[in-house]
Amino acid sequence: MNQLINISEAASLAFHGLALVAQATPDRINVKEAARKLNASEAHLAKVFQALNKAGITKSQRGPRGGFLLNQPPEDISFLDIYEILESPVKLCDCPLGYQDCGFSTCLFDQKLNHINREILKTFENIKLSQFTTSEAHP
């Protein structure tokens, strides 16, 4: 099914995986357990966590009691932070389609798509991992 707003599988795994890590705190959660809970590929989730670890969002410990912990307080980690680690920094521009030149003197979208992009950006900034630290929260 095609949707207007598309979030990559990697970004989705990062959001959901980190919500599980936040819920498990102070315990660690390993990739196998997280993949099972998310019904996701272990290999893909491992790559996602590798990127999050490299960026300093998580820290990991190897071994039978190993797994991932947040490396920062959950209230300091926004979905925008996570998204930009997996995708790239978000840069809003005048043209919502990224065109440098337009054949029209007035934007066909009348800045409405720019407004939507700003709202999505603000929403991602406002969603913090701390919102998922209770057992009632569901990633």
C-alpha angles and dihedrals in degrees: 000000000000117000132189093231113049124188116189120247089243093055091045091051090049093051093047096039093051091047087057091049090050091050093049094052125155086028122067124244121209128215094249093056093043092048090051092050092046095041087233139138111276091213094052093045090049090055090049092051090046089058092046091049092049090051091052098245092117137022123210139208124201126220139058092310093037131117141115133312130180111264092203134040109279091235088062095055117081129187086245090059090051094044093051092051092055100035112018136269113307114241118187115207137181094263114057089206093051096245119154094201129032129193091219126077091215124042112257089222093050090224091296093122090049088054091050091048091051090049092051090048091050091047092051090049091052099048106089128186088237087075088070101048096099124080089238091064116092119201 
